[in-house]
Amino acid sequence: MNPKYRFFINDRECAPYYKDDLSLDTERESSRWFFRSKLSGKLNFIRDDFDYIDRQPISTTFQLRIERRNATGWAEYYRGRFFKTDCEFDRDNRIVTVVVDSQDNYVDILKNYDSEENLIPLAPDSVSVKTFVRPLLEVYLVQNGVGSDKLSVFQGNHVWEKETNDSPSDENTLVNTYHFAPGRVVGIAGVAYSAGNWSLLEIDNYCGTYTLRRGSAEYQTRFYVNSKTNYCLREVRANIPEMWLCAYDPVTDKEVGGALAIGMVVNNRLVKLTRWRDGGWVYKDVLDMNIQTSKIYQRVISAVGNDNQRRSDSDITDTSLKVYPFAQKDYTAYEIVVSNEVSSEPTEWGRAENGGYFVRPANADQSFFPVFQSRWATISYWMKLTLTENDSNRREWVINDCYDIGNVIKVLLQKFAPEIKHEPLPEYSEFLYFAGDATHSDLYKLFPKKPTSVPNFRLMICPKSNLLSVNYDKPAQIAKTSLQSIFNMLRDVYQLYWYIDDDKRLHIEHLQWFLNGGSYAGTGSVSVDLTKLFDPRTRKAWSFGTAKWNYDKGQLPDRFEFEWPEDAGAVFNGYPIEVKAPFVTDGKKEQITVGSFMSDIDTMLYNSGSVSSDGFVLLAANDKFFGETAQTSGWMKNDGTVDESYSGSVHRTYDASAQNIAGQTVKIRCWGSSTYPGCVCLDADRNVLQCYLNTTSEMTFMQNKQVLIPADTKYIVLNYAYRMGMTGPITTSRLSSLYQTQSNPLACVWNGSNWVPDHFYYQGRNANVQNFWASFLYIAPKFYVYDLPSDDCVINNGEETFGPAAPIAVQSISKALKQQIDIPSPLAPRINPYQLVRTALGNGMVEKISLNLSSDKAEVQLKYELK
């Protein structure tokens, strides 16, 4: 039996006719994960319906509504719109043919998708985020008497280079003007007379610069070669090292013949070599040999210091003085290894001038960092660096004008699509807003299943100008962004996608939620199971005969590359994901470049003088809870005392003085329903100083409510009972500090029996970068291991990023196996495009549903993981 439909134009029932191929197509938007429906054919209106449309003004919007009859009555099935300009009129025959556009929940958003709006007057609720201006160690090289145009910067267990404004080589300037510690001569493998080059000063056939070429390890022969004159200086080990001058063959890379001159190596920089002439040593005929040394200078720049440590306006680097105004001489005795070891295979360290690729020296383990790489020619420098952070060189810094990403989306929707709702609450996004509950910890997200190894951070954005101006008096007055910019950032960084439900609520979840049929659980939700539906004619499963498929190879790139705009450290840009499967599309690269956002706080502050003030900083921050395990049983009275005669309920009492909470602005986070309890601040005698109670509908959710704890507070009590004159159910409450960025791991990895710290490694060392949850080196192996073309991938250069407790593994394979299948009535209209369809091939993800309005059957395009 054909289905029954009713058609309305502007609430006027009408009776169009249409061809048998008219269908309602529900299809996923390209590069997005929401579905939109549209009519694939044309509708024809005749007689009275024609007259109605014809006599309306040209500016009329015609709202088309289609209702479908079901078991309980009529229900809206589709809504669209058209204008006269979308019609073909035939007045003689009184026929108008209409092409209908969809009028769904996405229209207003997509129409204003790229419209920029200043967030400041929209006034999203602001929050505070605690972060740090961390010290940096700078090391500077003077090589062979020549200063450098770059210096190496060390922080958080990684090193990068920074251009200098000056290239001084004299120690007076470096020490007295730029606050570096006096330079130290660089030695090779413990030899005191330096790792630098050697020069023969006498004008002779032997003169020139001799460069270290091979044999750099301790107790090995070393050659210093002059490629222009084909002579070499060979070090000969003895009680006192000797230096022999020999002829040199560049083909065999060896000395030729006996020594032409020999001299003793001493600690000063001038060595005399006695020459061999006419069959004997001529002690009065000497060559002067000068040892050209390399010297390294060190200093620490920071946000705290004394006036005599203040940097001048013409400092060696162009870092903004308002961020790091102080420089302190650093005298730490670092170990240094200089090497000319190379490999014939390419390495990440680059190529040496004399061929081969630099390698990490055998005597330099992971505690040694590569420094001065821009000056590597035939030798490389490696230093064992440490930088202790404490109150004397690190400044705590609270950024007051930050916005929770959910509140930003909320106010932009109110501006452009007021009917669409979004709140920073778990029912709108488990990924973004899950904040624990009465039975689960606050440290972990519901992703992809419980227990989870993903930390419970919240995403904040802050105008870059606020962060660049550490001591700003007034927050930014212009902070323009758009829904497109926000949603693209969420997509590119965390693979988060959005859709709107039938109740006009905008949801945001990770890609895996969509791939899994609307769930983070191990098994997805199935809306139609064709393996349990039987064809009455053949008495076989409806899925029989449908095991046919092909592949969408265009969706199989061989490489994924990540990049933040402007300057970002290696940890934040991460490594590419390399797909090793042979069936991918060769040369197809997916470049993920984040828009006008930055997340590398440390590098951004250090380079503040060259960073654009436009755009936003993305902060992945979490709460630190006070005394979360301290609790007692009983009812709390309105004077703060506890009546232990009532049992079965709990409240928490915090010692504000012991926890250093008094006088601070902190947050209350609660769980429950209806009304929520707040907190009561008590003095030492348990007198009530301040009550923060949720007793009105406007204060239903207190997950991010900031409150000031009076300075005289001794005790803070949460979880008020509704008895004893108090309101609100017994439920779970937490008191937390402000949001704060992290550089140290939290215990958020489940190793099968225990929660262990989520250690984050870079080149074998704890990365220790601030805001690391917003770095691609962390994000790629956590959130980009879904929907990859193959499980044979190299992620993070093959390094053990999270340690043995959480090895990197591909979690799901791309759904690039395609199938088209017919689904009969009455199942066809019941298909939920966000859920799965079970067939003989498995659980298929819906790409498109084409429902024929005449037959009520549907052609469905499904996708499955590669097999």
C-alpha positions, 0 to 999 in steps of 0.5 A: 500500500502506498504511503499517505502524505499531506502537503501544505503551503503556508498552512494551506493544504494543497494537492500537488502531483509528482513523478514516481521518482520523487524522493526525499534524499537525506545525505551527509554534508561534504566534509561535515558529519550532519545530515540534511534532507531535500526533495530530489524532484519537482512538484506540480501544483494545478488549478486552485493551488496554481491560482493561490501561488500566482496571486501572491506578491513576488516577495512571498516566501512559500513554506512547504510542509509535508506530513506523513501518516503513521500509526498514531496520526500525522507527523511532519516529515519535511519542511522546505521553502520556495519563491516565485523565482524558483517556479515555472508558470503555465497560466494557460494550463494553470500549472506551476512547477516548483523546485523546493529548497530545504528549510531546516535547522541548518539554514540560519547557521550556514547562511551566517557561517562565515560572518565575523562578530566581535565577542566583546559586546556579545559578552559570553561568560568569562572565566579565569585560567591560571598559567605561568610565565616560565623561565628560559635558558639561552645558550650562545656560541662563539665559534672560532672567534665569530659570534652567532646570528642565532642562539639556542633556547631551552625550556620544558625538555626541548630546544629551538633556535632564535634569531639575534639582533646582534652577533657579538664575539667579545666576552665583555659585551656578552657578560656585562651588556647581555647578562651571560655568564662568562664563556666556557671553552668547549672540549671534545670528549673531555680534552681540555684544549677545545673542539674547535678548528686549528690554524697554522699561522706561518705563511707557508704551503701548510697554512689555513684552517684545519677542520675536524673530519672524523674520529671524534670519540674519546681515545680515537684518532682525530684528523683535522683536515685542510681540504684546500692544501691537502694537509692534515693534523693528526692527533697522536695519543701519548702521555702528552698528546702530540699533533702531527702534520702530514700530507693528506689524501682526500680519496682514501681519507688518510694521511700520506707518508711520515710526519712533516712536523710534530708538536706537543699539545698544551693548554694554551692556544699556541702550539709550536710544531717542529719541522722535519728538514733534510733528514732531521728535526730542525728545532729552530724551524717551527710552525706556529699552530693556533687553536681556534676555540668555541666558547659557550655563554649561558643565561636565564631570562624570566619574568621575575628578577632584580633591577640589576638583572633588567634587560636593556631595550637593545637586548640581543634578542627582540623578545618583548621586555614586558614578558621577560624583562630580566636576565640572570647569568647561569653558571651551571656546569653543563656537559658538552659533546662535540661530534663529527659522527655521520650516517649514510642514511638520512636523519632528522639532524640534517646533512653535514657539509662533507657528506653524510647525515649527522647522528646522535653521538654514541656518548650522548644519550637522550639527556643531551640536546642538539644545540646551535644547529644552524652552525653545524657544518662538519661537527655537531654540538650536544649539551646536557641541559637542565633548568629548575623552575621555582618562585625565583624565576617563574611567575604565576599568571591568571588570565581573567578574560577567557571564554569557555568554547561552549559559551562562545558558541552559545552567544554566536548562535544567539546572534545568528540562529536564536532558535538553535540552542547550545549550552556548555553542558554534557547533554550537548557534548560529552566530549567537551563538557563531561565533568564527572559525576557522583560516581566518576572521577573528574579527571577523565572523559567518557571517551571512547569508553570507560575507563578512559585514558583521555584527561578531562580538560575544558577548551577555552579561548582568549584574545591573543592580545590579552596573553601577549600583554601580560600586565594589561590594564584593559582586556581586548576590546575587539575579538572577532570570530565566526562560527566557521572559525570555531567549528573548523578549529574544533574539527582540525584540532580534536576532530570534533563535529557538530549536528542539530537534533530535532529539538534544535539543540546543537551537539558537538562530539568526536568523530568516533561518536559518529563513526560508531553510530552515535555512541562512545561505547564499544558497540554502536547503536543500530537503527535497522537490522536487515539480518533479522528481516526476511523476504516473505517471497524467498524466505531469506534474510533481506540482506541476502544477495546484497554482499556486493561492494566497492571502495572509495580510494579517494578517501585514503591519503598516505600522509597527514600533516599538522601545523599551527600558524605562526611560530610553534614549537616542534612539540605543538606541530608534532610529526606527520602520520604516515600510512604504510599500506600499499593501497592508499592513494600515492602522494595524497596528503591531508594538510591540517592547518589550524586557522587563527588560533595558537596554543604554544603559550611558552613559544608565543610569549618568548616570540611576543615581539613578532606574533600577530595580536589578531586571533585567539589562544586555545587553552586546554585547561582543567580544574584542581580540586581541593580536598576531594576525598575529605568527607563525613557522614550526617546532615549539615545544619544551617550553622555549619555543624553536623548532626551525626544522628542522620546517616546515609548522606555525606557532605564535605568539609574543607580546611580552608586555611590548610588548603590555602583557599581563604581569600581566593576566587574558586569555583563550585562544581556540583552534580544532581538534579533540580536545585543544587547545593552550594557551599557555606564558608565558616570561621574558626568558631563555625559562624557562617561568613558567606553562603552560596546556595543554589535555590533558584532556577537561574542557578540550576547549574553551578559547574563553573560558578566562581565565588570569593572565599572570605579571608577569615574562612576556616572551614568550607562545607559542601553538600547541604542537606534539605533538612534543618532549614536548608534547601537542595538535595543531597548530591556531590559537590566539589570546590576547585581552583580556577582552570589551569593549564598543565605541563605535568601529567595527571594520572589518567591512563588505565594500564589494566589495573591502575591509573598511572600518570599520562606521561608525554614524551618527546625524543625520549624525554618528558615533553614538559610543555605548558598547555600540552593537551593542545599540542599535536604531538599529544593530540595525534596519537589520542584523537587522530587514531580513528578513521585511518586508512590502515592500522599500519601507520607510523605515528609520532615518528614511531616514538613511545609517546605515552610510555608502555602503559599506553602504547599508540595504536590505530583504533578504527579503520577508514570506512571506505568500503561502499555498498548500496542497499534497498530497504523496504517499507515500513523500515525505510522511514525509520532509519536514523542517519546517525545510527548504523544499519546492520547487513551481511557485511556488518554494521554500516554507517549511513552516507545517504538515504533516498526515500521514494515518496511513491513506493516508500522504499529507500536506497541507502548508501552505506560505508564499512571499515576496510576489510 
